[in-house]
Amino acid sequence: MKKILCFGDSNTFGFIPESGKRYDKTVRWTGVLQNLLKNKYQITEAGCNNRTAFVDNPAGLEQTGYKILPKYIEKDYFDVIILAIGINDLQLFFNPSLKEFETGMQKFIDIAKQLSPDSKLILVCPPKLDLNGINNGIFHFQFDEISVEKSLHLPKIYKTLSVKNGCIFVDLNGIAEVSPLDGLHFSSEN
C-alpha cells in the first residue's frame, strides 16, 4: 500500500478555533483525504500545534519542523510527503524578512528531499491570516499586522519554491479561509 505523510502545523493537527480542542478524524483534512483515497493509501498524520518549519521554536523539538521531520521520514518510506507548514514562522517573535522566509523554507524542503529523494513532495501554501480575527482572537500575542501583511506574499514564495524544487504546488488561498474567530485556523467547513 502506498503511503502519504501529512506533515504540518495546527491546521494539519486539526485545531478547532471555537474551543482549542481537536477536530474528529473525519473532519480533519487528513481524515477527509484518507476517506477520499479509500484504502489505496495509508495516511500518516503529523500535525502539531505551533509548529514552525525553519525557525528554532522555543516550545521544543516537536514544534520545530526541520528538527522533527527527519524522525518521521527515517521511520518509514513515504510515496508522497505533503508539507503544509510555514505560517507559524511569521510570528512576531521570529519576524523573518520575506527573503529569510524563502531561504528558511528552501532549507526545510532540502531536508525532505535529502532524506526521501524518491518521494513526491507537495508544498501547501497556507491561507492568508485574517487581521480582524488575529486582533480579536487568542493569538494576538503571537501575530501582528506585519505577520498578516507577510502572509499575503506566501503564495508567490511557495510557488517559486515549488517550481525550483519540482514540488506539486497547492495554494489554499481561494480554496480555504481561516476562521474569523482567531484569524489562523480552519472552520470545520473549510
N, C-alpha and C positions, 0 to 999 in steps of 0.2 A: 504494500500500500504506500502511495506517495505521501510525503509529509510536508506540512507548512508550519513555519514558525511565525507567529504574530507577536512581534517584539515592539513594545511601545510604552506609553505613559498611562495616565489615569483614564483617558478615553478608551484605551485598549483594555485596561483593568475593568472598566465599567462603572466608574464613579457616578453616583446619582446626585445631580445638583440640588435637588429638593431636600435630601436627607443626609448626604455624605456616606450613605451605605453603598453596596454594590448591586448592580442590576443582576437579575437572574440570568443564567447561562443562555436562555432562549432569547433574551433581549440584547445582550452584549453583541457588538458587531462580529466578534469572533464566533459566537454561537450561531448567529444568523448565517455566517459564512459556512460553518460546519453543516448546517441544515440544507443550505443551497447545494453544497457539494455531495450531499448524501454520504455514502460510505466509500467514496472514491479517494478521499484524502483524510489523513489524520491531522487535526489541528492542535498545535501546542500553543496555549495562551501564555504569554509572557509580558503582561502589562503590570505596571507598578505606579502607584500614586507618586507624584512629584519627581518622576524620573527625568533626568536630563540626558541628552545624547553625548555631549562632549565636555561639558563643564564638570569639574570635580564638585560633586554635590556634598555639602557638609552633613546631609541627612544620612549618608552611609553608602556602602558598596552597592546594595540593591538599587539605590536611586541614581547611581552613576552609570549611565548606559554603556559607555565604552569599556568600563571595567567589568560589568556583569554579562554583557553579550557573549564573550568567549566561553563562559561557563555553560551557556545553553548550547552553543554550537559544538563545543568539544564533547558534549554528552551524546550527541546524535547527529545523523546526517539529515538535512532538510533539502527537499527538491526546490522549495520556494521559501524565501525569507522576506517577510513584509516588515519594513521599518517604518513605523508610524510614531514618530518621535520628533522632538525639537522645540516645541513651544515653551517648555519649562526653562530652556536655556536663555529665554528672553526675560526672565525675572529681573527685577530692578537691582537685586543684589549682585547679579552676574554682569548685566549690562554690556554684552558684547556689541561691537560695531557690526554692521552688516557684513563687512569683509571678514571679520573674525568669526562670525556665524558660519559663513560659507566655508571657510578654511576648517573650522571645527567639524562641520558636517562631513566634509571630504575625508577627514581623518577617521571619522566614525564609519563611513562607508568602506574605507580602505580596510578596516579591521574585519568587517563582514566578508569582503571579497577575498582577503588573505586567508582567513580561517575556513572559508567554504567556497572555493573558487568555482565549483560546478553548480552551485545553487543559483537559481534565477532570483534576482533582487527586485523587489517592488518598493519604491520610495514614495511614501504618502505624505503630502503636504497638509499640515493641519489647517483647519479653517481659521480665518482671522479672529482675533479677540474682539469682544464687544465692550466698548468703553463704558457704556452705561452699566452693564452687568458687572464689570470689574469694579467700578467706583462704588456700587451699591451692594456688592456681594462680599462673601467671606474671604476672597483672595485679593482684596485691595491692598493688603500689606506686601504682596509678592509681585504684583504687576502695576504699571502706571501708564500714563498717556504715551510715553516713549515706547514701552513694550507693545502697546496696541499699534502704534504707528509702524514699528518694525515688522509686526506680523503681516502688514499689508504687502511687504516686499518678499515674503517667503515663497509664493508661487513661482516667481521668476528664478529665485535661487535654487529651489528644488528641481525645477525643470532643467536648468543649466546643469546641475549635478547629475540628473538622470541621463541626459544626453551624453555627457562626458564619461559616465561610468557604465553605460549600457544597461541602465535600470529601466524597468517599466515605471512610468510616472503616473501617479494618481493625485489629482488636486481636489481636496474635499471642499474647497470653495465652490459654491454652485451646486454641490451635492448635499452637504450637511451644514447646519448652522449651530453655533453654540447657544446654550440656553441663556435667555436674558436674566435668569436668576443669579448666575455667577459669572457670565461672560466668558466661560472657559470650557465647560463640559457639555456633552450632548444630552438632549432630552431623549426619552425612550423612542420617540418617533424618528428622530434623526439618527 
